[in-house]
Amino acid sequence: MGEPVIRVEHLKKSFRVKGSFLEKKQYVRAVNDVSFSIEKGETLGIVGESGCGKSTLGRTILKIYQPEEGHIYFEGTDLTDLSEKQMHPYRKKMQMIFQDPYASLNPRFTVGEMIAEPMEIYRMYGRKERMERVRELMEVVGLKPDHIQRYPHEFSGGQRQRIGIARTLALNPEFIVCDEPFSALDVSIQAQIINLLEKIQDEQKISYIVVAHNLNAVRHISHNIGVMYLGRLVEIGPAAKIYSEPLHPYTKALISSIPAADPNSAGMMDRVLLEGEVPSPINVPAGCPFSTRCKYCTEKCRERMPELAEADGRKVACVLFQS
């Protein structure tokens, strides 16, 4: 197997908390020592509660946010310290699908103008070839080419998300961060977008990171799953294993929160209820950040943060699975 499309090593990103001039500077460590890799044509789903750092991780990998520490490799090239000018050729290869299809499209542009714009910026093709490519992309994402002169307000939420996907594909990317791509869509439309992303991946061998709250949606589209808690990965491995046999106590609670498809079986499921307070992201407890809510917590858990270590075909950051 060759070099991974994306390899992240010990990535960290913090944000300063705004306060008065006289107050002591405070920071939120949104991404804290995260490492993983993604192979060509694979999807890594990132799940966790709101505020755990999922979206920040995706944006830091794309260098929308500049990382503080660690390294980001794209096909073996270290992007971490590249200037914006040096990053320019890599922007074509690393793209993003945004969360809100209503807010991410310019209402003053027609569909054709929006999809063509990235190609114009990178001076790809002549005008005639660009418009042919726009029509081709519209067909790829399931839109009618004769809608090319319409404006965003004339489309439904699902159609707008398809427009956003077509715009992302315009530069022939090799890696796409999908930031909550299903959250603004109803369930039937979510399934259509999942099927579309999978079809595109099969045909073009694109690698994805899918950041989402919808655990069922992530399960269906992902080869591997990473579970984040307060900026850290606490478990990462094959999606089937994570969902069928979660190991980390937080992963167990997260997976048990998925609504049952069959109401009759809901009462038979082993629900894991979390107790204790969620720590402030400004003042994360020493040791394991999940220690304040974990019923298995010991003094050892409070003393040090366990490293991600191999356990039953995945990696888990928990003293229960380390010698």
Secondary structure as GFF3:
##gff-version 3
##sequence-region A 1 323
A	DSSP	beta_strand	6	17	.	.	.	ID=ss1
A	DSSP	beta_strand	26	38	.	.	.	ID=ss2
A	DSSP	beta_strand	43	47	.	.	.	ID=ss3
A	DSSP	alpha_helix	54	61	.	.	.	ID=ss4
A	DSSP	beta_strand	69	74	.	.	.	ID=ss5
A	DSSP	beta_strand	77	78	.	.	.	ID=ss6
A	DSSP	alpha_helix	84	91	.	.	.	ID=ss7
A	DSSP	beta_strand	94	97	.	.	.	ID=ss8
A	DSSP	alpha_helix	111	121	.	.	.	ID=ss9
A	DSSP	alpha_helix	127	140	.	.	.	ID=ss10
A	DSSP	three_ten_helix	145	147	.	.	.	ID=ss11
A	DSSP	three_ten_helix	152	154	.	.	.	ID=ss12
A	DSSP	alpha_helix	157	169	.	.	.	ID=ss13
A	DSSP	beta_strand	175	179	.	.	.	ID=ss14
A	DSSP	alpha_helix	187	204	.	.	.	ID=ss15
A	DSSP	beta_strand	207	211	.	.	.	ID=ss16
A	DSSP	alpha_helix	215	221	.	.	.	ID=ss17
A	DSSP	beta_strand	224	229	.	.	.	ID=ss18
A	DSSP	beta_strand	232	238	.	.	.	ID=ss19
A	DSSP	alpha_helix	239	244	.	.	.	ID=ss20
A	DSSP	alpha_helix	249	256	.	.	.	ID=ss21
A	DSSP	three_ten_helix	263	268	.	.	.	ID=ss22
A	DSSP	three_ten_helix	291	293	.	.	.	ID=ss23
A	DSSP	alpha_helix	299	303	.	.	.	ID=ss24
A	DSSP	beta_strand	309	311	.	.	.	ID=ss25
A	DSSP	beta_strand	314	316	.	.	.	ID=ss26
A	DSSP	three_ten_helix	319	321	.	.	.	ID=ss27
###
